[in-house]
Amino acid sequence: MVITYNEEDWIEPSILSIKDLVDEYIVMDSSTDKTPEIVERVKSEHGLNIKLRRIPPGNIVATRNEALKNSSYRWILVWDGDFVLYDDKAKIVRNLIQNLDPRKHYLVYWPMIQLCGDLHHLCGNYIHIEHWLYTWSSRTRYAYIGARDSLIAPLRLYKPIIITEPLGLHIQARKPKRTAIKHLWYKHREYFEKNREDPEKIAREIALNTFGTEDLNEIGKRLIKDIVVNLQEYKGPYPGVLLRYLKTNSYGE
């Protein structure tokens, strides 16, 4: 299950990093960028079983429940368009699944390492743990707990399993231009939504008044530099699929 909104930076390595783990991708996409085109290309080039559905943004709970309805398999992997699995970890997860009692239900947790600003720095709270994998049942659904979408799974039915080693990266980083647009969108969200023009055009207009320049790439580099200045350095490892992707796709330092 992959819910995407403007994930063109990392969606390709994200999808490819789990191709030896999953048998079916349910991609629910509401992007305005090239994310769906990238997903379709990766599907064609690698022969992956990807079901891509275009949906309006906003209701993540309804989207997740709809994805569950469209899933064909008992095991559900919850994945994001900026997650990238470490090399050889698919084998660990598959071996775990194959040795569990197929009559029972499970919630499987493991850490993901979060990178912020760029690919070389850890977020302040860099360990991200959730139930990334679970078995489907008719009593499983998503609902809002406060403002957060949460999996509702009766504990009398499910057994939690915790994998202690990190299995991948959660990349909270974007290319400089996209970093600038995202920053300006958060600061001036009402203006963006009111005008409904090309987001990059609006961002350049606001940037000129805010930063004294329309160069979104330069603004993004400044923002990234400010983000990482007090962060701990990340020294690896990096998934091979991510390194191969970076060789053929420009990413600002």
Backbone bond lengths (Angstrom), bond angles and torsions (degrees), N, CA, C in turn:
res aa  C-N    CA-C-N  psi(-1)  N-CA   C-N-CA  omega(-1)  CA-C   N-CA-C  phi
1 M - - - 1.450 - - 1.531 108.25 -
2 V 1.333 116.55 116.10 1.458 121.69 -179.51 1.532 108.15 -125.37
3 I 1.328 116.97 117.47 1.462 122.19 176.89 1.527 106.64 -102.66
4 T 1.332 117.79 120.49 1.463 119.98 -173.54 1.517 111.98 -123.97
5 Y 1.337 113.73 140.90 1.464 121.77 170.74 1.524 107.06 -144.07
6 N 1.324 116.67 105.04 1.475 122.94 178.54 1.526 111.93 54.47
7 E 1.326 115.14 62.35 1.473 121.55 -177.88 1.527 111.95 -113.61
8 E 1.337 117.37 31.62 1.460 118.94 -173.16 1.525 113.43 -65.34
9 D 1.333 118.54 -21.13 1.468 119.80 -179.73 1.532 112.21 -63.70
10 W 1.346 117.46 -43.63 1.465 119.97 -169.27 1.517 114.65 -124.53
11 I 1.324 119.10 0.04 1.462 120.03 -173.28 1.531 112.31 -62.60
12 E 1.326 118.21 -34.64 1.469 119.05 -179.58 1.521 112.61 -65.23
13 P 1.352 120.14 -56.42 1.467 118.38 177.66 1.522 112.61 -63.84
14 S 1.335 117.30 -29.45 1.464 120.59 177.96 1.520 110.82 -60.62
15 I 1.331 116.27 -50.92 1.464 121.02 -179.38 1.532 110.78 -64.56
16 L 1.323 116.85 -44.96 1.465 120.26 -175.42 1.521 112.26 -69.44
17 S 1.321 117.78 -27.30 1.463 120.08 -177.69 1.525 112.67 -67.47
18 I 1.339 118.17 -19.77 1.467 120.67 -178.44 1.530 112.44 -114.32
19 K 1.329 117.35 13.89 1.467 119.20 -176.31 1.528 112.85 -65.73
20 D 1.330 118.11 -22.82 1.462 120.90 176.98 1.524 112.26 -91.42
21 L 1.332 116.31 2.37 1.457 121.08 -179.77 1.523 111.75 -108.50
22 V 1.326 117.61 -40.43 1.464 119.98 -172.79 1.537 111.51 -104.61
23 D 1.326 115.00 152.36 1.465 121.70 177.67 1.519 111.65 -101.64
24 E 1.317 116.77 -14.94 1.457 121.21 -176.62 1.524 109.16 -155.00
25 Y 1.319 115.70 134.97 1.468 121.87 174.06 1.532 108.62 -107.72
26 I 1.327 117.11 128.71 1.457 122.32 168.77 1.525 105.99 -108.18
27 V 1.332 117.55 103.53 1.468 122.16 -177.96 1.526 108.41 -103.32
28 M 1.334 115.71 115.79 1.460 122.50 178.15 1.525 106.83 -104.23
29 D 1.327 116.99 110.66 1.462 120.56 -168.48 1.530 112.20 -122.09
30 S 1.339 114.80 135.33 1.465 121.13 175.59 1.525 110.48 -128.82
31 S 1.318 116.78 30.95 1.460 122.40 -172.96 1.527 112.58 -74.10
32 T 1.337 113.74 156.39 1.463 121.27 170.48 1.524 110.59 -112.29
33 D 1.331 116.63 1.67 1.467 120.27 178.96 1.537 108.65 -105.19
34 K 1.327 117.21 -153.92 1.461 121.57 -174.28 1.528 113.78 -90.15
35 T 1.320 117.62 11.22 1.466 120.32 -178.12 1.525 112.93 -52.13
36 P 1.347 120.48 -51.70 1.471 118.76 -177.67 1.521 113.17 -63.34
37 E 1.344 117.28 -35.17 1.462 119.71 177.94 1.529 111.11 -65.21
38 I 1.337 116.27 -39.37 1.464 120.35 178.18 1.524 110.23 -65.26
39 V 1.331 116.81 -43.23 1.462 121.05 179.24 1.524 110.51 -59.54
40 E 1.326 117.24 -44.99 1.468 120.94 -179.89 1.526 110.96 -64.86
41 R 1.336 117.11 -38.85 1.468 119.98 179.10 1.528 110.72 -65.92
42 V 1.335 116.92 -46.15 1.462 120.97 179.75 1.528 110.15 -62.08
43 K 1.317 116.66 -40.47 1.473 121.32 176.34 1.517 111.09 -56.93
44 S 1.343 116.50 -46.52 1.458 121.30 -177.59 1.519 111.90 -70.24
45 E 1.328 116.83 -45.16 1.464 121.05 -175.31 1.524 112.47 -66.93
46 H 1.346 116.83 -33.91 1.466 120.02 -173.10 1.526 112.90 -111.06
47 G 1.327 116.95 2.46 1.459 120.24 177.17 1.514 113.72 62.72
48 L 1.332 117.33 38.11 1.461 121.60 -176.55 1.531 111.30 -87.22
49 N 1.312 115.58 148.30 1.462 122.43 177.63 1.533 108.81 -83.96
50 I 1.324 116.46 83.51 1.463 122.66 -176.67 1.520 109.40 -113.54
51 K 1.329 115.91 125.01 1.460 122.29 171.70 1.529 107.32 -103.90
52 L 1.327 116.28 109.51 1.466 121.33 -177.48 1.519 109.28 -102.86
53 R 1.318 115.48 124.67 1.457 120.90 177.32 1.519 109.66 -122.76
54 R 1.317 116.66 132.29 1.457 122.52 177.66 1.521 108.58 -91.47
55 I 1.334 116.23 129.08 1.458 121.92 -175.66 1.523 109.69 -136.51
56 P 1.332 118.44 156.21 1.459 119.80 173.41 1.525 110.13 -72.03
57 P 1.335 118.23 148.61 1.466 120.33 179.82 1.524 111.29 -75.55
58 G 1.334 115.68 164.58 1.451 119.30 169.47 1.513 115.64 124.86
59 N 1.341 118.15 -56.99 1.462 120.25 -172.95 1.525 109.94 -100.91
60 I 1.332 115.93 88.50 1.461 120.59 -175.09 1.525 111.26 -67.04
61 V 1.347 117.85 -33.80 1.460 120.96 179.97 1.528 110.77 -64.93
62 A 1.334 116.90 -48.63 1.460 120.29 178.05 1.523 110.69 -60.52
63 T 1.332 116.40 -37.80 1.470 120.93 179.67 1.518 111.14 -64.92
64 R 1.319 117.57 -45.24 1.469 120.32 179.83 1.536 111.08 -65.27
65 N 1.323 116.89 -41.57 1.462 119.25 178.70 1.528 111.47 -64.92
66 E 1.336 117.03 -36.20 1.456 120.60 176.68 1.526 110.83 -66.86
67 A 1.341 116.22 -38.50 1.463 120.03 176.86 1.526 110.80 -62.09
68 L 1.329 117.22 -40.65 1.466 120.82 177.58 1.524 111.13 -60.25
69 K 1.335 116.21 -41.13 1.464 120.18 179.78 1.527 111.84 -62.61
70 N 1.331 115.97 -30.01 1.458 120.59 -176.58 1.524 113.20 -93.00
71 S 1.327 117.27 -0.15 1.458 120.68 -179.05 1.518 110.83 -82.37
72 S 1.317 115.85 143.33 1.464 121.33 -176.22 1.520 113.26 -103.36
73 Y 1.324 117.75 -8.02 1.453 121.03 -170.95 1.529 111.81 -118.70
74 R 1.322 115.74 158.81 1.463 121.83 -176.65 1.525 112.14 -74.21
75 W 1.331 116.34 -37.88 1.466 119.45 179.86 1.525 109.54 -88.50
76 I 1.337 115.97 131.09 1.458 122.63 -179.24 1.528 109.21 -114.43
77 L 1.325 116.70 121.87 1.467 121.92 173.87 1.525 108.09 -101.99
78 V 1.318 116.31 123.48 1.462 121.44 177.70 1.522 107.40 -91.94
79 W 1.328 116.93 116.12 1.460 121.48 -172.90 1.524 109.12 -130.01
80 D 1.315 116.65 151.70 1.460 121.68 176.10 1.521 109.75 -115.56
81 G 1.322 116.25 158.99 1.452 121.22 -179.03 1.510 114.33 -71.19
82 D 1.345 117.47 -3.55 1.469 120.46 174.95 1.532 111.57 -120.57
83 F 1.334 116.94 20.63 1.461 122.32 170.60 1.527 108.43 -94.42
84 V 1.336 116.98 138.90 1.466 121.48 173.88 1.528 107.69 -134.86
85 L 1.332 116.05 121.04 1.464 121.50 -177.80 1.526 110.51 -75.81
86 Y 1.336 116.28 140.16 1.462 120.69 174.26 1.528 110.68 -64.14
87 D 1.332 114.36 156.53 1.462 120.52 177.23 1.532 110.88 -58.57
88 D 1.316 116.45 140.43 1.467 125.31 174.05 1.529 114.53 69.12
89 K 1.341 118.65 1.86 1.466 119.19 -179.73 1.527 111.78 -79.51
90 A 1.333 117.31 -22.52 1.460 119.42 175.71 1.527 110.25 -58.43
91 K 1.332 116.41 -38.27 1.460 121.05 180.00 1.525 110.71 -63.80
92 I 1.336 116.91 -39.66 1.466 121.08 179.49 1.520 110.60 -62.08
93 V 1.335 116.31 -45.12 1.463 120.54 -177.88 1.526 110.50 -68.33
94 R 1.313 117.16 -43.05 1.470 119.92 178.89 1.528 111.39 -62.25
95 N 1.319 117.70 -42.78 1.465 121.07 178.83 1.525 111.00 -62.16
96 L 1.344 115.82 -38.92 1.460 120.03 177.74 1.528 110.34 -60.68
97 I 1.326 116.39 -49.24 1.458 121.53 -178.22 1.527 111.51 -59.98
98 Q 1.322 115.88 -44.19 1.460 120.57 -175.17 1.521 112.83 -67.76
99 N 1.335 117.50 -18.96 1.462 120.83 -179.05 1.525 113.09 -101.44
100 L 1.340 117.40 5.81 1.459 121.01 177.38 1.525 110.23 -93.17
101 D 1.318 115.44 156.90 1.464 121.76 178.94 1.527 109.43 -67.86
102 P 1.336 119.27 115.61 1.462 121.47 -176.55 1.524 113.75 -67.73
103 R 1.318 117.74 -9.66 1.462 120.99 179.71 1.526 112.07 -87.88
104 K 1.330 117.32 -10.45 1.460 120.59 -174.27 1.535 110.90 -109.31
105 H 1.342 115.57 170.21 1.458 122.14 -178.95 1.527 110.28 -113.85
106 Y 1.333 114.70 144.61 1.459 119.48 -173.30 1.535 111.55 -137.86
107 L 1.333 114.56 149.93 1.459 123.69 167.93 1.519 106.75 -117.56
108 V 1.320 117.68 119.43 1.460 121.31 -176.09 1.534 109.86 -109.45
109 Y 1.321 115.32 125.52 1.464 122.44 -178.31 1.523 109.67 -113.45
110 W 1.340 116.20 146.77 1.463 120.14 169.65 1.530 109.43 -157.39
111 P 1.337 117.25 160.03 1.468 120.20 179.43 1.530 111.37 -80.46
112 M 1.330 115.24 143.89 1.461 123.16 166.09 1.533 106.38 -116.46
113 I 1.321 116.97 141.17 1.459 122.16 179.09 1.530 108.73 -90.05
114 Q 1.332 116.71 122.99 1.453 120.93 -178.20 1.530 111.42 -93.42
115 L 1.326 116.11 127.89 1.459 122.61 174.49 1.523 108.63 -105.93
116 C 1.319 116.89 137.12 1.464 121.51 -177.80 1.526 111.23 -123.26
117 G 1.327 116.08 143.30 1.464 121.60 175.83 1.512 112.88 81.29
118 D 1.334 115.76 -58.84 1.465 121.64 177.24 1.525 108.36 -146.05
119 L 1.323 116.32 -166.93 1.462 120.05 -177.47 1.519 113.33 -88.85
120 H 1.329 116.96 4.81 1.457 120.43 -171.38 1.517 113.53 -116.97
121 H 1.338 118.07 7.03 1.462 120.66 -177.25 1.526 111.56 -137.44
122 L 1.332 114.48 140.74 1.456 121.70 178.24 1.521 110.38 -83.46
123 C 1.321 116.71 142.15 1.464 119.55 172.01 1.530 108.89 -62.52
124 G 1.320 116.54 159.98 1.460 120.44 179.80 1.515 111.61 -55.67
125 N 1.322 116.98 -48.59 1.461 122.63 173.49 1.520 106.08 -106.51
126 Y 1.336 116.96 87.19 1.457 119.78 -162.90 1.530 114.94 -91.33
127 I 1.319 118.09 -2.81 1.459 120.45 177.14 1.520 109.15 -97.98
128 H 1.319 116.92 124.22 1.463 122.81 -179.70 1.523 107.88 -120.92
129 I 1.339 116.69 114.04 1.461 121.44 -177.94 1.523 109.68 -122.54
130 E 1.324 116.10 127.59 1.459 121.65 172.78 1.525 108.66 -148.39
131 H 1.350 115.49 178.22 1.473 119.62 176.55 1.529 107.31 -80.43
132 W 1.307 116.53 89.79 1.468 120.77 -177.15 1.522 112.07 -77.15
133 L 1.328 116.48 -19.72 1.462 119.60 -173.16 1.519 108.89 -141.99
134 Y 1.339 116.96 135.67 1.459 119.52 179.01 1.524 109.72 -157.04
135 T 1.320 115.16 164.62 1.461 120.80 176.24 1.524 109.26 -92.73
136 W 1.317 114.94 138.13 1.457 121.27 179.94 1.525 110.52 -73.32
137 S 1.328 116.06 145.68 1.457 121.77 167.29 1.527 107.45 -147.55
138 S 1.316 116.59 164.39 1.472 120.42 -179.99 1.514 111.68 -66.23
139 R 1.326 117.61 -15.78 1.464 121.62 179.80 1.532 112.45 -97.03
140 T 1.321 116.16 6.73 1.460 121.45 178.62 1.528 109.84 -96.38
141 R 1.318 116.33 132.14 1.465 121.04 178.99 1.523 108.30 -159.69
142 Y 1.325 115.17 169.54 1.458 121.39 174.88 1.519 109.72 -106.95
143 A 1.339 115.82 147.07 1.460 122.08 177.14 1.528 108.00 -151.65
144 Y 1.308 116.07 161.15 1.459 120.16 175.62 1.524 109.81 -82.13
145 I 1.332 115.81 127.89 1.461 122.55 168.99 1.522 105.15 -110.98
146 G 1.335 116.10 100.10 1.456 119.75 -167.99 1.522 107.82 69.26
147 A 1.328 116.19 -127.78 1.468 120.13 179.38 1.525 111.97 -96.50
148 R 1.319 116.84 0.65 1.473 120.52 -172.68 1.522 110.60 -103.58
149 D 1.327 116.63 136.35 1.460 120.24 173.93 1.522 108.69 -76.62
150 S 1.324 116.23 132.33 1.465 121.31 -175.09 1.519 110.59 -135.25
151 L 1.317 115.10 147.06 1.458 120.93 175.05 1.515 108.88 -80.03
152 I 1.326 116.90 127.83 1.456 122.17 175.22 1.525 107.43 -100.07
153 A 1.338 116.17 111.36 1.461 121.86 -178.01 1.528 107.80 -139.62
154 P 1.324 118.87 115.28 1.468 121.51 -176.04 1.527 112.09 -60.49
155 L 1.333 116.17 123.53 1.463 120.66 -176.46 1.524 112.87 -66.28
156 R 1.337 117.36 -23.28 1.466 119.19 176.62 1.531 111.31 -67.55
157 L 1.337 115.11 -17.60 1.464 120.32 -178.88 1.519 111.94 -100.68
158 Y 1.330 117.37 -31.33 1.461 122.08 -170.12 1.526 112.58 -105.81
159 K 1.312 114.78 141.75 1.463 121.40 173.42 1.524 108.77 -107.69
160 P 1.339 119.25 122.13 1.470 120.89 177.03 1.528 111.36 -74.93
161 I 1.319 115.29 140.99 1.467 122.70 173.52 1.517 107.66 -128.71
162 I 1.332 116.31 130.99 1.455 120.77 -177.26 1.520 110.31 -116.35
163 I 1.335 115.82 120.97 1.468 122.27 171.17 1.525 106.29 -92.87
164 T 1.307 117.78 123.51 1.466 120.49 -171.64 1.520 113.69 -83.77
165 E 1.335 118.51 -25.09 1.461 119.00 -177.39 1.525 111.27 -86.37
166 P 1.341 118.58 143.18 1.473 121.04 176.64 1.526 110.50 -62.31
167 L 1.324 116.44 137.98 1.459 120.74 -177.92 1.520 113.39 -109.49
168 G 1.340 117.40 -2.91 1.457 117.69 -179.73 1.507 112.94 179.41
169 L 1.334 114.07 -173.42 1.467 122.34 -177.83 1.524 110.32 -110.63
170 H 1.321 115.13 139.92 1.460 122.61 168.61 1.531 105.45 -110.52
171 I 1.325 116.18 106.06 1.464 120.76 -169.07 1.530 110.65 -92.79
172 Q 1.328 115.32 99.24 1.465 121.72 177.18 1.530 108.72 -90.19
173 A 1.318 115.33 59.78 1.460 121.22 -177.35 1.515 109.20 -147.28
174 R 1.336 115.72 149.65 1.459 121.86 179.51 1.526 108.74 -136.05
175 K 1.327 116.39 163.62 1.458 119.83 173.57 1.526 108.85 -60.80
176 P 1.346 117.39 154.60 1.474 120.11 -173.62 1.527 114.34 -52.07
177 K 1.333 118.04 -46.30 1.468 118.97 -178.16 1.515 111.39 -62.94
178 R 1.329 116.32 -42.29 1.461 119.95 179.51 1.524 111.26 -69.33
179 T 1.332 116.62 -32.71 1.465 120.40 175.02 1.526 109.99 -61.55
180 A 1.330 116.66 -43.45 1.469 121.02 179.70 1.522 111.15 -64.71
181 I 1.325 117.34 -44.92 1.467 120.53 -179.34 1.522 110.44 -63.10
182 K 1.331 116.89 -43.47 1.464 120.59 179.95 1.528 110.61 -63.31
183 H 1.330 116.87 -42.23 1.463 121.43 179.09 1.525 110.64 -61.36
184 L 1.311 116.63 -46.78 1.464 120.77 -178.66 1.529 111.09 -68.43
185 W 1.331 116.49 -33.75 1.464 119.89 177.93 1.526 110.66 -63.79
186 Y 1.341 116.63 -44.24 1.461 119.74 178.82 1.528 111.43 -63.97
187 K 1.328 116.47 -37.23 1.466 120.72 -177.98 1.528 112.00 -75.31
188 H 1.335 116.72 -30.08 1.469 121.13 -173.62 1.530 110.34 -132.29
189 R 1.323 115.81 44.41 1.464 121.55 -174.14 1.536 112.27 -57.66
190 E 1.317 116.94 -44.56 1.470 119.90 -177.70 1.525 111.30 -61.66
191 Y 1.328 116.93 -38.54 1.460 120.52 -179.89 1.532 110.74 -66.70
192 F 1.342 116.37 -42.65 1.466 120.41 177.82 1.524 110.64 -60.51
193 E 1.333 116.43 -47.66 1.460 120.38 -175.81 1.526 112.01 -70.48
194 K 1.324 116.96 -30.76 1.455 120.75 179.84 1.526 111.51 -70.17
195 N 1.323 116.99 -40.99 1.467 120.96 -175.03 1.530 113.24 -81.82
196 R 1.330 116.78 -34.31 1.470 122.16 177.18 1.531 112.72 52.03
197 E 1.315 116.20 36.31 1.458 120.70 174.41 1.527 108.94 -96.58
198 D 1.304 115.74 -170.38 1.451 121.45 174.01 1.530 108.61 -58.59
199 P 1.360 118.79 118.29 1.467 120.89 -177.62 1.528 113.52 -54.37
200 E 1.340 116.76 -36.91 1.468 119.36 -179.64 1.521 110.92 -67.11
201 K 1.315 117.37 -38.46 1.462 121.30 178.25 1.525 110.49 -63.59
202 I 1.331 116.74 -45.11 1.469 120.59 178.67 1.522 110.07 -64.11
203 A 1.345 116.43 -41.62 1.467 120.45 -179.51 1.525 111.10 -60.98
204 R 1.335 117.38 -41.55 1.473 119.93 178.74 1.525 110.86 -63.46
205 E 1.316 116.42 -39.31 1.463 120.84 179.26 1.531 110.65 -62.68
206 I 1.329 116.55 -46.98 1.469 120.43 179.73 1.519 110.55 -68.42
207 A 1.330 116.52 -38.49 1.468 120.71 -178.29 1.516 111.47 -61.37
208 L 1.322 117.17 -38.92 1.461 120.42 -179.70 1.521 110.68 -61.02
209 N 1.322 117.23 -39.92 1.459 121.68 179.61 1.527 112.63 -76.86
210 T 1.352 115.69 -31.21 1.469 119.95 -175.01 1.521 112.95 -90.30
211 F 1.331 115.97 -43.64 1.462 121.08 -174.75 1.523 113.60 -110.04
212 G 1.328 116.95 -6.85 1.461 120.59 -179.72 1.508 113.82 77.32
213 T 1.321 118.24 13.92 1.464 122.79 178.26 1.520 109.55 -152.16
214 E 1.330 116.40 151.60 1.460 121.57 175.01 1.525 112.07 -95.01
215 D 1.318 117.44 -0.60 1.463 121.85 -175.97 1.531 109.44 -76.04
216 L 1.329 116.34 93.87 1.459 120.87 -176.74 1.518 112.06 -66.92
217 N 1.317 117.36 -31.50 1.460 120.48 178.16 1.523 110.94 -63.52
218 E 1.334 116.23 -44.06 1.467 120.53 179.17 1.522 110.77 -66.91
219 I 1.326 117.08 -40.86 1.471 120.61 178.18 1.527 109.76 -62.39
220 G 1.331 116.44 -42.81 1.455 120.23 179.18 1.519 112.39 -60.53
221 K 1.326 117.04 -40.72 1.469 120.20 177.96 1.528 111.50 -62.59
222 R 1.329 116.16 -39.36 1.474 120.05 176.55 1.525 110.76 -62.97
223 L 1.315 115.77 -44.92 1.463 120.07 -178.59 1.524 111.42 -63.34
224 I 1.339 116.22 -43.54 1.462 120.24 179.26 1.528 110.37 -62.34
225 K 1.317 116.23 -41.68 1.466 120.44 178.34 1.519 111.12 -60.38
226 D 1.315 116.67 -40.31 1.469 120.81 177.97 1.527 111.26 -67.85
227 I 1.340 116.76 -36.92 1.467 120.73 -178.62 1.520 111.55 -64.69
228 V 1.326 117.30 -43.82 1.470 120.85 -169.72 1.525 113.74 -89.31
229 V 1.335 118.14 -7.16 1.467 120.46 -170.53 1.527 112.57 -57.23
230 N 1.330 118.19 -34.74 1.464 120.40 -178.50 1.527 113.14 -109.86
231 L 1.335 117.19 15.55 1.451 120.10 -177.42 1.527 112.13 -95.92
232 Q 1.327 115.54 152.12 1.464 121.96 178.35 1.518 110.21 -72.82
233 E 1.321 117.15 140.90 1.467 121.24 -179.85 1.520 110.94 -71.82
234 Y 1.333 115.54 139.75 1.471 121.57 174.15 1.523 107.81 -99.89
235 K 1.326 116.43 126.91 1.459 120.97 -175.24 1.528 113.41 -110.08
236 G 1.305 116.26 16.66 1.458 119.58 175.99 1.513 112.07 100.93
237 P 1.338 116.39 178.21 1.469 127.46 9.57 1.524 113.29 -80.77
238 Y 1.334 114.83 167.21 1.456 121.72 174.15 1.523 108.70 -116.86
239 P 1.321 117.69 135.78 1.471 119.48 176.62 1.522 111.05 -60.47
240 G 1.332 115.92 140.16 1.457 120.29 -179.06 1.515 112.60 -58.69
241 V 1.327 117.47 -38.07 1.461 120.30 -179.29 1.523 111.08 -64.22
242 L 1.335 117.28 -31.11 1.462 121.03 177.44 1.527 110.53 -71.07
243 L 1.321 117.21 -42.86 1.460 120.80 179.57 1.521 111.35 -64.14
244 R 1.330 116.50 -40.21 1.469 119.65 177.98 1.530 111.04 -65.28
245 Y 1.319 116.17 -37.82 1.463 120.70 179.15 1.527 110.46 -65.05
246 L 1.315 117.14 -41.33 1.461 121.06 -177.50 1.526 111.98 -66.91
247 K 1.329 117.17 -27.05 1.460 120.08 178.91 1.518 112.80 -67.96
248 T 1.317 116.45 -26.50 1.471 120.73 -176.11 1.516 113.11 -111.25
249 N 1.341 117.87 1.22 1.469 121.82 179.71 1.524 109.26 -133.69
250 S 1.318 116.57 127.12 1.456 120.24 -177.17 1.523 109.98 -68.00
251 Y 1.326 115.40 136.80 1.458 121.68 175.06 1.519 108.03 -141.61
252 G 1.326 115.63 122.86 1.464 120.50 -174.86 1.519 111.86 -64.00
253 E 1.295 115.70 139.50 1.477 120.71 178.77 1.532 109.93 -74.63
